[in-house]
Every structure is written in C-alpha cells, then in structure tokens.
Amino acid sequence: MYSNIMIPVDLRHTDRLDKALSVAADIAKLYGAKTHIVGVVQTAPNEVARAPEEYAEKLAAFAADRSKEFGVIFEPHAEIGHDPSIDLDDVLKRFADTVGIDLIIMASHIPGIAEHFFASNAGHLASHAKVSVFVIR
C-alpha cells in the first residue's frame, strides 16, 4: 500500500519525534516501504548547526541512531530552505513530489494559542499535500 514514507524532523526537538518514528517504522515493516527522514535547514548558522553540511552530518547520525533503535533504515535527507519558518511546507512538498512519497508521518505538538489563528506546520501540510498525512501527537 505504501512504498515511500517521509518523516519530517526538527533536530531542535528530537525528544518529541520517537512516537512518529515508531509509527513510521511499524508501517514501513508492514508494507516493506522505504523511510526518509527529512530535515529542512537554512544556509545561515542556527542553533543546530553552523552550516548545511554540519546539519546533514547531525541528521545522518540521528537517522543512524534511530534506524538501530526501530529496526528499519531511515534515509536522511537535509533539504535547504531560505527561511524554514516561511518555506518549510513548500520544501517538504517539493521533496515529496521529487522522491515519490506516498505517505507523510509527522510529529505535532499540543496546540497553543497561535494555532487558533494560524495553521500549524502539520495542519498546513495535511491540508495541501497530494498524499496522505498522518499527524502524530
């Protein structure tokens, strides 16, 4: 049913990703699907990495660690966005289209006051993606 699963990650919040990664691993095992961990990084230094190359290394280490933990291969993909706070959803949709993603599984957070006025990243992606989006809270 599914052959390519994308799991968007934010390396600033790795402590909140295990539930989504566990669900992705279970579905990947069930259908023999490939799993793609995707992180969006800007070229300017940020709190996670000073450069996209350093971010890619950290993402690869995170993916390797979680691959061992969950028993599937999470392929890391560091995608560059000019400003992830603005173009995150566009970068993720473009990646999904390019790779042929047929399921997106992403972690969400408990909604706060901002989500009553603005859509969350997960909500926006779920509303605009061409494929199924499974939001894990």
Number of C-alpha atoms within 10 A of each C-alpha: 10 14 15 19 25 27 24 23 22 17 19 9 8 10 9 16 19 14 14 21 26 16 16 27 24 16 20 20 14 11 12 15 21 20 27 22 23 24 23 25 25 19 15 11 13 12 7 14 18 13 14 20 13 13 23 20 14 17 22 18 13 16 21 16 13 18 17 11 13 16 12 22 19 27 17 23 18 20 19 16 19 14 13 16 11 11 13 21 21 15 19 22 17 14 16 22 14 9 12 14 21 18 24 25 24 25 20 17 11 6 11 9 7 9 12 9 8 10 13 16 17 20 14 12 22 19 13 12 18 14 17 14 21 18 16 15 13
